[in-house]
Each structure stands twice: as structure tokens, then as C-alpha cells.
Amino acid sequence: MTAFNPTKNPIMKWLDSDSGLVNELGRLRTPAYVYSHRKFKERTARLVEALSQVAPSVSIFYSMKANAARTMMKWTREAHFMTEVSSIGELRYALESGQTADNILLLGPGKDEGLMNLALDRHIFGIAVESFRELSYVAANHNGKTRIFIRINADRNVPGLTESMFGPESKFGIDISRLGEALEKLRGLDSDMVGIHYYMGSQLTDHETMLYFHREILTYVARYRDRFSSIDMGGGFGIPYSETEHELDLDAFAIGLGKTLSDLSLNDKHIYFESGRYIAADAGIFLTRIMDVKGDDHRKVLVTDGGMNDFMRIAFMKEHHPIAHVIPDRSSSKMVNSVISGPLCTPLDCFATDALIPADVKEGDMIAIFKAGAYGLTLSPVFFLLHSMPSEYAIRDGEISEITRKDLRTDEIFSSLY
Ligand SMILES: Cc1ncc(COP(=O)(O)O)c(C=O)c1O
């Protein structure tokens, strides 16, 4: 057992507040996601500041698949992010949530005509086409306003990535060797309407590997430089989840990429990036209440009210998120190694096997899982076992408010499914 030090507790640091706000967390309806505007602003300021060094004209899309909460969408609009969507649901929701059509980019494999028609009818900013079928359809039905980005795919995976989106025979994009052929199909279009898109993968934290791949792709793309006006380089900006991972050096990345663009005379192009995780992950925690405390003074087993149905990332990605006990006033004890499991009838529903939790932990206390703001609720199988959906709250200027949305309780889920 190790000594417990409340001032070092990550929940206090995350809230950047005295115990008043921590005690308020104790009153929330769990399981719940809580999003912090202060954290959101810290991350977005860092991203925008770094990426603006890449080229004279840089814009960033917020990838709403990371977190589609109404509040997160509003915060990203306030921060002047454009929005990247990847399905008909996301496109409709982005439009309804207040984003203007000319700030929306549609991408993703397997788009059907209904989706492409909606995007074209609404004159959205751009569509990234992922196959010759999509390219021909969008070109034939073009509205004169929506940019067409040709998504290209390199034939090599980015090493060391769980989510590499390059590689041979990929569902993503058009093979880079056929870029000339693809551009030929857009000959009639003004180059202002044409862009290049690529996305090498997610959770990238090594700027040198990123720069190496960007240079390879851009060197190939540069031979067609007169045929397009913009390049969307995706992003994949990763974050450290566990203590053994390191922060991506965004400045070194941006400066290196800027140099590549200048070397290749591509720095007059409009440059776009996409990001979900870097913007939203740190801004969110997942809160769950302890229902049962088992075990002894050496090892506790905690069963919580929220499970992988609410927060799937740990079970699915095998990622180690930081976890902490939300300090109640009484806490002053030693720390004990603990297993933290959700309520579902599967051993996969486990958040941690070795979390350090105060030995005087009690039923009714809460656990916070950090870096849960991206791919939290959006990635979770909320219908599994028909529990109620988790609540969502936002903290802004020291105030906690519940995010209003249709609250699917168990009976509503059941009646809409069966
Ligand atoms: C094409 C594309 N753009 C953007 C993203 C967002 O990635 P991240 O949240 O890691 O920034 C993804 C994630 O899968 C993606 O596939």
C-alpha cells in the first residue's frame, strides 16, 4: 500500500478547483460523462497555435465521431472549427446542431447516393471521395459549390499503429498510383473546386514518422500541383493515455511539415487538418458510482454502475486510461490495488485490474476515468444489456449543467428495439 495524497489527486487537477466542485460531482446522476470547457480550450489553443505554423492558410475540422454531444459541437463552433462528418446521421445532426453547410466536410468509405445527394443539395463545403464510383457520381451531379477532395491511399501501413488507415487493398481512398487518372475525371472543374485528401491513421504520437509519411505522399502529389487548390492532410494527432506514453511534439511536426510544403512549392495551397481526439479526449471524464466493494485490505474488487456499454474504449482498445477515486471529504487513507469492473455479465467489462484506490473506499463513492472525452459515448454499445444511457454534463466557468438530450431510459430503449 502507498500513502494517499489528496492534493495530488488527478480529479482536483482536472477540475482546477477546490473541493466544492468535487462535492458537486458527487451529486450527479451516474454513470455520466462530464466535459470541461477549460480543458477543451487548453487543448484547442495548443492545436491551433501549433498548426498555424504549417502554412499561411490553415483550417481545422472537428471530427464529430469523437464526441457528438451538443455542447461539444457548440464549443467547437465557437472555436471556429469546421466539422467533419462520416455518415448521413452525422451530416444531418451537424446541420441541425447549428453548423453552416459551407463548414462541413463529408468523408468515409461506402457513401450511398442518398448521402451524396444530401451533401450536394445542401451545398456543403466538401466531399472526400473514396472510390472511382463516388468520384464519378459527385462529378456528374456537381452543384458548382462543393469541393471534391480525392482521398488517396498509400500502399504502406504506418508502422506501430493499431489504427493505420494506409496500406494495400484498403477500403480507404483511391490508390495513390491512380491519382492522375482520378484528377483526369475532374478536368472540367476549376482547380479551386478540387482538393487532395489523405489520412494515415489515428493516435499518432511520433512526429518524425508522421513527417516521413507526409513527405512521401506530398512528393508524389506535388507533380499535379496545378490541378488542385487545397490539401486535407487528416491528422491522427494522438495523446498519451498511460504514463508510459509521451505527448506528440506538435511544434516540431508543424515546422517540419511547413518546410516540406515549401520545399515542394505547395505552401500556397489551403491546408486542412482533422482532429477529434486531440480536441475532446482530455476535456472529458467518465464518472461511475461504486455499487459493491469486495476484497480485503490488500486488494479490492469494485463493481460500478457504469460499464463498457457506456464506455467501451478500455475493453475494446485495451487502452490504459488514468483512473482515480473521486475524493469524498473523509478520505485520508492508504492506497490499495484494486480491480474496477462494470455491472455487465462478462469479464470483458473491466476498467482496471490494478488501479490505486484509497483503502477506505465505500459503496456510493465515485470513480473517474480520464481522457474519456473522445470515443467515449460515440464508441459505446449502449444497447448491450439494456441499461439506461449515461448522462452528460458540462462544466463552464465553474458551473455544472446537464446536457439536455432525449434521455433514453431502459423502457424507451426496450420499446424502440423490440
Ligand atoms: C478520416 C478521419 N479523419 C479524422 C478522424 C479523427 O481522428 P482523431 O479523433 O484520432 O483525431 C478519423 C478517425 O478515425 C478519420 O478516420
The ligand as an SDF file (V2000), in Angstrom:
LIG
                    3D

 16 16  0  0  0  0  0  0  0  0999 V2000
  -10.6300   10.2730  -41.9390 C   0  0  0  0  0  0  0  0  0  0  0  0
  -10.6110   10.5640  -40.4980 C   0  0  0  0  0  0  0  0  0  0  0  0
  -10.4580   11.8410  -40.0870 N   0  0  0  0  0  0  0  0  0  0  0  0
  -10.4170   12.1610  -38.7720 C   0  0  0  0  0  0  0  0  0  0  0  0
  -10.5380   11.1930  -37.8060 C   0  0  0  0  0  0  0  0  0  0  0  0
  -10.4760   11.6130  -36.3680 C   0  0  0  0  0  0  0  0  0  0  0  0
   -9.3690   11.0400  -35.7410 O   0  0  0  0  0  0  0  0  0  0  0  0
   -8.8860   11.5130  -34.3110 P   0  0  0  0  0  0  0  0  0  0  0  0
  -10.0860   11.5530  -33.4290 O   0  0  0  0  0  0  0  0  0  0  0  0
   -7.9250   10.4670  -33.8820 O   0  0  0  0  0  0  0  0  0  0  0  0
   -8.2950   12.8740  -34.4440 O   0  0  0  0  0  0  0  0  0  0  0  0
  -10.6930    9.8520  -38.1770 C   0  0  0  0  0  0  0  0  0  0  0  0
  -10.8080    8.7920  -37.1720 C   0  0  0  0  0  0  0  0  0  0  0  0
  -10.9870    7.6470  -37.4310 O   0  0  0  0  0  0  0  0  0  0  0  0
  -10.7310    9.5340  -39.5600 C   0  0  0  0  0  0  0  0  0  0  0  0
  -10.8860    8.2690  -39.9700 O   0  0  0  0  0  0  0  0  0  0  0  0
  1  2  1  0
  2  3  1  0
  2 15  2  0
  3  4  2  0
  4  5  1  0
  5  6  1  0
  5 12  2  0
  6  7  1  0
  7  8  1  0
  8  9  2  0
  8 10  1  0
  8 11  1  0
 12 13  1  0
 12 15  1  0
 13 14  2  0
 15 16  1  0
M  END
$$$$
